[in-house]
Amino acid sequence: MRDAENIRAVEALGIDWMGFIFWPHSSRFVSERPAYLPTRAKRVGVFVDEDIEHVCHIAGDYALDLIQLHGSESPAYLRALRQHLADEGSPIAIIKAFNIATAADLAQTAPYAGLADCFLFDTKALQPGGNGMQFDWSILTAYDATTPFLLSGGIGPDDAKNLRRAFALDGFPVGKCLGIDLNSRFESAPALKDVEALRHFLQDLKS
């Protein structure tokens, strides 16, 4: 999100979290502070293999509530980041993203247990996030860890029914799913959300 009026309109829909991409190679890269930042929705800063001091600088400048790590950050990186945040007195939650293609990919989360407050399960692809591609959500019936997660990866305007069907699968860990990440397939342009498409999707999901 970069456009002030778009940020206001999306926040007014009642969404819980709003993402800001701080990876320079992304078409959604936030290169300068938007004229408006959400006051009700929590602010999520997304980083990819970024220097810890820079992450913490951006987190303070944007008053982030959550830091999302979408690269190959190691458990040692998360420990160091947590220590840095603690030293600064910043109670910021950490999300670690994982690329998923098969149930075997879920094993990569184990070393991060207790280090990330939440995982994000995205589709395995060449570029980190925003690819508009889905993985097989039934894979998550094999997820038996305790860390909650966000469901991501190419979720689009017509997927409300498919999501309800997935959540109804025997063994799907619904109670561990904190939310759904809506990104590229709800955009009219990079970093510009289609507010009406989001509105209709949220209505369909709740119906």
N, C-alpha and C positions, 0 to 999 in steps of 0.2 A: 504494500500500500504506500502511495506517495502523494496522491492528490487529496488536498484538504477536504473538498466537498464530497468526494467519493468516500473518504474515511468517515465523515459525519453521517452520510446516508447509510453506509453499511453498519456502523455502530448502532444506528437507530433501529435496525432490524432486531436488536436484542442478542447479537452474537456475543459469545463469552470471551474469546481471545482474538487478537488481530496481529498478523505477522508483518515484520519489516525485514527485508532481505539485505544483509550486509556483506554479501559475497560479490566482489566487483565483476565477476564473469557472468552474472545473471542479468537477464534483460529487465529484471525487477529490482535491480540494485538501487538502494536508497543512498544517493550521493550527497544529498543535503537534507536538512531537517524539514519535514513538511510544515506548512503554516498551521496545521491543526493536528494534534495527536489525541487518541481516544482518552476519555476521562473515566468512562465506566468499564469498557472492555479492557481486559488485561493486555499489556503490550509484550509481544514475543519478538525477540531479536534472533534472526537466523544467521549462523556463521558456518563457514566451511574451512576447517584446518587453519583457523586464524590464531595469531599470536595472543596469548592469554591477557597480556596487559592491554592490548587494543580492545579485546572483547570487553574487559571490565571498564575501559574508558567509555566505550559506546553505551554500555549498560547504564552507567551513571548519567551520561549526557541525555539519554532518551528515557530515563527512569523506567527501565525494563522490569517487568514482573517475572519473565521467564527467558532463559537463554536456550535456544535450540541448536544443537550441534549436528550438522548434516554432512560431515566429512568422515575421515578415517581416524578421528580422535581416539586415542587409546585410553584404557582405564587410568593410567598414570596421568594423562592430561586432565581427566575429570577430577582426580584427586587434587592436582595442583590448582585447578580452577576453583574448586570448592574452598581450598585453603586461602586463596587470594581473596575470594568474596568474603570469607569469614574475617580475614584481617581488616577488610574495609568496612565490616559491619553491614554488608549487603545481603539481606535474606532473599536471594533470587533463586528460583527453582531452575533445575536443569533438565532439558529434554534431550535424549540421545536418539537420533534417527538410525534406522537399519533398513537396508534394501532386502526385500523378500521375493523369492521366486519359488522356493520349495519349503516344506516343513523343516528340512535340515538347516535352513538359514536361521531358524529361531534360536539355535544353539549359540549363536554369536552374542546373544544378549547376556548370557550367564556371567561373564567377567564384570559386567556393569551393574550387577545387582547391588543395591545399597549406595551406588554412586550417582545414578540418575534418578530423579524423582518420577520420571515418566519416560516411556519409550514411544517412538513414532515408527510405525511400520509403513514403508513406502515401497513402490515397485522398483525392482532392480533394473537399472538402465544406465546409459553412458554418462548422463549428466545428473548431478545431485538435485532431485526434486523438480517439480514443474514440468514433467514430461507428458502429462495427460494420459498415462497408461495405467491400467489396473493389474493387480495380481489376483490370484484365486483366493478370495477371502476365507474359503473353507479351510485353508491351511491353518488358520488361527485356532481351530478346534484342538490343535496339538500344543497350543501354548499353555504351559502349566506353571509358569513362574508367578510371583506375587506382584511384581512391578506393574502398575497400570499402563495403558498405552492409548495412543491416538491412532485412528485408522486413516491412512492417506493413500494417495496413488490414483490419479485419474478419475476421481469421483465427479460425476457430471449432473446436469439438471434432470436427467431422466432416471437417475439411480435410486431414488427414494424407495421404490418398491423392491429393488434388488437388495438394498441394505436391510430392509425389514425382513426379507427372506433369509438373508445371511445370519442376522441376529437370532432368528428362530431355529437355526441349525442345532441339532443335538450336540452339546459339547462346546458351542461357541461361548467364549468367556465374556459375556455381555457385561457382567459386573465390573470387569477390569477395563472396559473400553470407556475412557473419559470423554471422548468426543470424536468428531469427524473433521478432517482437514479438507477445506474446499478452496481450490486454488485455480489452476490454469483453465479448466473447462468452464469456469464462471467469469471469465475475463472477456471484455470487448477489445482490450489491448493489454499488453504486459503491464501489470501493476494497477490496472483499472478494472474494478469489478462491475459486472452487470447486476445492478441492484434488484431489478425485477426478477431476474432468473434466480437469484438467491432467495428472494421473498417467496416465490412460488415453491421452490425446493423445500424450504423450511416448513411451509404449510403442508406440503405433501408428506414430508417425513413424519409429521405429528398427527396426520389424519389416520 
